[in-house]
Amino acid sequence: MPQHMLNRTSVEFFREASPYIHKHRDKIFVIALPGEVVEQDYFRRILQDIAIIASLGTRVVLVHGTRPQIDNRLISRGQAIRFHNSLRITDDAALLAAQEACGFVRIQIENILTQALNPPGASSNRQNVISGNFVSARPVGVLDGVDYRHTGLIRRVSHNSICRQLEQHHIVLLSPLGYSPTGEAYNLRYEQLAIETAQALQADKVLLLSPIPVQLPAELTLEEAGQFRDQHELIPQIMEALQHKVGRVHLLDASVDGSLLMELYTRDGIGCMIAADAFEVVRLATVDDIKGIMEVIRPLEDAGTLVKRSREQIELEISKFQVIERDKQIIGCVALYDTADPKIGELACLAVHPHYRAANRGERLLQNVVKVARAQGKDQLLILTTQTNEWFRERGFFEAHVDDLPANKRQLYNYKRNSKVMFKKL
Ligand SMILES: CC(C)(COP(=O)(O)OP(=O)(O)OC[C@H]1O[C@@H](n2cnc3c(N)ncnc32)[C@H](O)[C@@H]1OP(=O)(O)O)[C@@H](O)C(=O)NCCC(=O)NCCS
């Protein structure tokens, strides 16, 4: 279990999760599970977490992949694995391997989920896993002179049939095979299937579990995601999904224990959320933001809520700042400073423009600072505050003493200002 999970007691976890449980109830989430994950020891735990999500009232469609399972079958039979432009050419041998792999993986998933959804002693109100011919397909055909044979594109996702199952609180399980009205079967890309299903169902979220670590910022806009195109193999597909009116895609490291639960039910999340809506974003500040930052913090400095900073100081420290930009205007900011103790980061200058308060923006800034601090290897956040200690206390900070400060902060501590010293364990 990751360190930041260990630091929470289960009681704290439930308290923190409760608003998210309400928020996600009756929402449709499409969860995509690559074939690589099916091979791992942690696969069973992921399915158990998916069962929890469904039992908390969220409507779950689970899409699985089969790429390594198809490859392994072809290799063991001495048959060729053929790709062109990263797309499999599904010849007769590959189609047979795809059908077998789908059957095998589907049965494995059904088996584990059925058990997880209906533990001994659970009510007789059974939740089930439902699979079926929900997807029709057509051939990719010949591209650049290459015949892709039984590789398919999605023709239609049966929105009504899937929704009927979701309304009964069943998990709908989709395998990457589609059927044509003429009785042909086509091998599909699971990412494409997840995206087009989300689109057809107007799902609230797509959650992609990544078989490789996700080293990306906590939030990205569609525009920003382009800069990370080469850093994760799923980014191009995510960008495609967002262009096709899927609102939010979360990319999560599948190997982190509980990654789905942490992303959905904790403030800090764990993965990277990429949103189509660039209207309002939290991002790292640049020198162009100095004017906007000053407009937000000046009234608070004048009122004594924040310590005064000169324009030059902000300019020098701009790389420490994150801002909320809304419609090209800066409406909030926060800074994360190093201290003499490399494990402790100092959160400072947290401010949200008065017109935009009480809509979780302060919270989002805090979450982003937590993510950056963790990525820098810090295990505690420090804050010095005169008027906002209650806000921080409600978000997991606890009061400490001036003597607990790292040396450089202790020496500079302003006894006249008499700020409260607070820490949060990450
Ligand atoms: C603190 C601040 C950043 C919160 O921003 P925000 O976007 O309103 O934050 P959130 O929406 O996540 O949280 C709002 C909640 O915090 C509460 N809150 C706001 N300021 C608070 C304070 N000083 N003490 C306790 N609770 C406070 C609000 O009443 C609201 O509660 P509600 O949802 O029950 O109504 C913002 O109020 C601000 O800019 N304050 C002035 C600057 C400041 O004090 N910064 C801290 C520097 S140490």
The ligand as a MOL file (V3000), in Angstrom:
LIG
                    3D

  0  0  0     0  0            999 V3000
M  V30 BEGIN CTAB
M  V30 COUNTS 48 50 0 0 0
M  V30 BEGIN ATOM
M  V30 1 C -8.8340 29.7620 2.0160 0
M  V30 2 C -9.2450 29.9240 0.5660 0
M  V30 3 C -8.0290 29.7600 -0.3260 0
M  V30 4 C -10.2690 28.8260 0.2290 0
M  V30 5 O -10.6200 28.9180 -1.1340 0
M  V30 6 P -11.9950 28.3050 -1.6830 0
M  V30 7 O -11.8800 28.1530 -3.1520 0
M  V30 8 O -13.1350 29.0610 -1.1540 0
M  V30 9 O -11.9110 26.8720 -0.9900 0
M  V30 10 P -12.9070 25.6530 -0.9950 0
M  V30 11 O -14.0660 25.9140 -1.8950 0
M  V30 12 O -12.0830 24.4610 -1.2510 0
M  V30 13 O -13.4070 25.6490 0.5250 0
M  V30 14 C -14.4520 26.4830 0.9080 0
M  V30 15 C -14.8920 26.1620 2.3220 0
M  V30 16 O -13.9180 26.6360 3.2310 0
M  V30 17 C -14.5290 27.5290 4.1640 0
M  V30 18 N -13.5560 28.5420 4.5180 0
M  V30 19 C -13.0830 29.5630 3.7740 0
M  V30 20 N -12.1920 30.2810 4.4830 0
M  V30 21 C -12.0940 29.6960 5.6780 0
M  V30 22 C -11.3590 29.9830 6.8490 0
M  V30 23 N -10.5420 31.0230 6.9230 0
M  V30 24 N -11.4750 29.1490 7.8840 0
M  V30 25 C -12.3230 28.0940 7.8470 0
M  V30 26 N -13.0630 27.7790 6.7660 0
M  V30 27 C -12.9520 28.5770 5.7010 0
M  V30 28 C -15.7140 28.0940 3.3950 0
M  V30 29 O -16.7010 28.5820 4.2720 0
M  V30 30 C -16.1780 26.8900 2.6350 0
M  V30 31 O -16.9080 26.0360 3.4870 0
M  V30 32 P -18.3600 25.4530 3.0350 0
M  V30 33 O -18.0870 24.6500 1.8090 0
M  V30 34 O -18.7680 24.6580 4.2260 0
M  V30 35 O -19.1790 26.6450 2.7740 0
M  V30 36 C -9.9370 31.2790 0.2790 0
M  V30 37 O -10.9770 31.4450 1.2160 0
M  V30 38 C -8.9820 32.4610 0.3850 0
M  V30 39 O -8.4140 32.8920 -0.6060 0
M  V30 40 N -8.8750 33.0160 1.6120 0
M  V30 41 C -8.0060 34.1530 1.8340 0
M  V30 42 C -6.5500 33.7920 1.7740 0
M  V30 43 C -6.1320 32.8130 2.8420 0
M  V30 44 O -6.6010 32.8060 3.9570 0
M  V30 45 N -5.1770 31.9560 2.4430 0
M  V30 46 C -4.5430 31.0170 3.3090 0
M  V30 47 C -3.1620 31.5370 3.5210 0
M  V30 48 S -2.3850 30.7420 4.8010 0
M  V30 END ATOM
M  V30 BEGIN BOND
M  V30 1 1 1 2
M  V30 2 1 2 3
M  V30 3 1 2 4
M  V30 4 1 2 36
M  V30 5 1 4 5
M  V30 6 1 5 6
M  V30 7 2 6 7
M  V30 8 1 6 8
M  V30 9 1 6 9
M  V30 10 1 9 10
M  V30 11 2 10 11
M  V30 12 1 10 12
M  V30 13 1 10 13
M  V30 14 1 13 14
M  V30 15 1 14 15
M  V30 16 1 15 16
M  V30 17 1 15 30
M  V30 18 1 16 17
M  V30 19 1 17 18
M  V30 20 1 17 28
M  V30 21 1 18 19
M  V30 22 1 18 27
M  V30 23 2 19 20
M  V30 24 1 20 21
M  V30 25 1 21 22
M  V30 26 2 21 27
M  V30 27 1 22 23
M  V30 28 2 22 24
M  V30 29 1 24 25
M  V30 30 2 25 26
M  V30 31 1 26 27
M  V30 32 1 28 29
M  V30 33 1 28 30
M  V30 34 1 30 31
M  V30 35 1 31 32
M  V30 36 2 32 33
M  V30 37 1 32 34
M  V30 38 1 32 35
M  V30 39 1 36 37
M  V30 40 1 36 38
M  V30 41 2 38 39
M  V30 42 1 38 40
M  V30 43 1 40 41
M  V30 44 1 41 42
M  V30 45 1 42 43
M  V30 46 2 43 44
M  V30 47 1 43 45
M  V30 48 1 45 46
M  V30 49 1 46 47
M  V30 50 1 47 48
M  V30 END BOND
M  V30 END CTAB
M  END
